[in-house]
Amino acid sequence: MSYMDTYHIWESVKMEDPALAAELESIKGNDKEIMERFYKSLEFGTAGLRGVLGVGTNRMNIYTVRQATQAMSDYLNNANESNTVAIAYDSRINSELFAKETACVFAANGIKVRIFSELMPVPVLSYAVRELKCEAGIVITASHNPAKYNGYKAYGPDGCQLNPDAAAQVLEYAKTTDMFNGVKYVSFDEGMASGLIEYIPESLVQAFLDRVYSLRVNKDAHSDLHVVYSPLNGSGNRCVRSILDRMGVKTTVVPEQEKPDGNFPTCTYPNPEEKATLELGIKLCKELEADLVLATDPDCDRVGCAVKHNGEYILPTGNEAGVLMLDYICRCKKELGTFPVNPVAVKSIVSSPLADEVAKYYGVEMINVLTGFKYICEQVTILADKGQPERFLLGFEESYGYMTGDHVRDKDGVNGAMMIVEMAQYYKQKGMTLIDALEEIFSRHGIYNAQVKGYNFEGADGMEKMKNIMASLRQNPLSEVAGYKVVGYADYQTGKRTVNGVESEIGLPLSNILEYNLENNLKVIVRPSGTEPKIKVYLTIVTNDQEQMPVIADKLFAAVEEHLK
């Protein structure tokens, strides 16, 4: 069936949503716009669905959400005699609507629904799935993407995002589900009246907050810390502030970014990785002479910060914050005599190797896994299944995702915010900032600079361009990058690593990632994003010449960019 055939089917359907009807009418006769919306369907993957809001099979709307939920229902009902699903949502446009539509389809399929009555962070949903013994969980969110996006994150009974096998099964069900005539549906009121839909009690949220608060490493860390916090108009405000209040921290919220607003009026890209996103918080911090800026993304699974240091506000990278956390946890547990036997930390392969050096220094086993927090959580589950959850110290990704404890199976912005603030309290007692602590780590292990850039490939031909670029890089292996010789090469899609002509097995699940180890302690990784239409390029530079770092980074990025055109 061509995209025009699909478009005509949608034309024949009476749209329930007036906005969708108006958009469908507005693109009549515009082949380019019709193709963009109908040339493919949003595919259900390990991150669920994610796409631009609007009309069409390649957009997030009530029909694509219903289709995905019917597929999830078929998958669950085929696997289990009875099922319960927990549902949460963030502040994005249509998030609450999509959450209730999801509940309606599940209920129509005889699946018990437990749904939050207000927007809630991702980690609270992961916690709810585990505590309520659900077979699945759904969060309506597009995480840190711009306002025009929304998404549908799916979780398994372990509170972790669906594994590839489960996601593939759901996708197969979705392919055979007619989104207009093949979806079971009851109204939300009917679902509530029948008892198949009910709200999650406040007590569960409080239990989550209690659990997070219990994960403080040094309960004696106190200071007169002043924190400026921004939830970026998302779901983190209530939970993060509750934890900071419990810690006795003076907190001022950025007023323009406090209330939920899916339009994100003050930042086009609500991602704490972006310096521009923290500008309002930094401005307020300067006015108040506060110590620290915190910002969580709309679904509150990521957290970034800016630290006052020598009168300036410096933004640690996600890698640097992760390294700081690992060093702090190890340092404090050693001081307090709570350091476990055979401790373990976990990070993604694209995260800084400085963390490996810190782990080695303290005698911690560092496990490197594929990109995607579910792979970090798998390692936590393995330890928990062995009855050894206390061995787990920290899991982190360079993209500002962190987790301590085994209370959830996803990155936790509430927990991450608490850890950053606790570290800041601890070091302030010693007359230090987090930047001072980071410089101590550099003096011990060397200066590591890790950077990442994303290159967008929007539109109908974007995915094809990304596919062709990765194929070209494989067909024409790089021998040098910006004049630096390639001394080691790894293709995670074949599972093979070659160093100085010697081939070995990588030992991880196959994934579309290319890694180049260059002379002079340089590393380049190229990876298509799993959630956005972009290719990400990661650099690691190890040198004591700080002035040369930006020069080297610019040269490396420029050289790689030539292969991405």
Helices and strands as residue ranges (DSSP letters): H 3-12, H 18-26, H 31-38, E 49-52, H 62-79, E 84-89, H 95-108, E 112-115, H 122-131, E 136-140, E 149-155, H 164-175, H 188-194, E 197-199, H 202-213, E 226-230, H 237-246, E 250-253, G 255-257, G 275-278, H 279-288, E 292-296, E 303-309, E 312-314, H 318-336, E 344-348, H 354-362, E 365-369, H 373-385, G 389-391, E 392-397, E 401-403, H 413-429, H 434-445, E 448-456, H 462-475, E 480-481, E 484-491, E 496-499, E 502-505, E 514-518, E 522-528, E 534-542, G 546-548, H 549-561, G 562-564
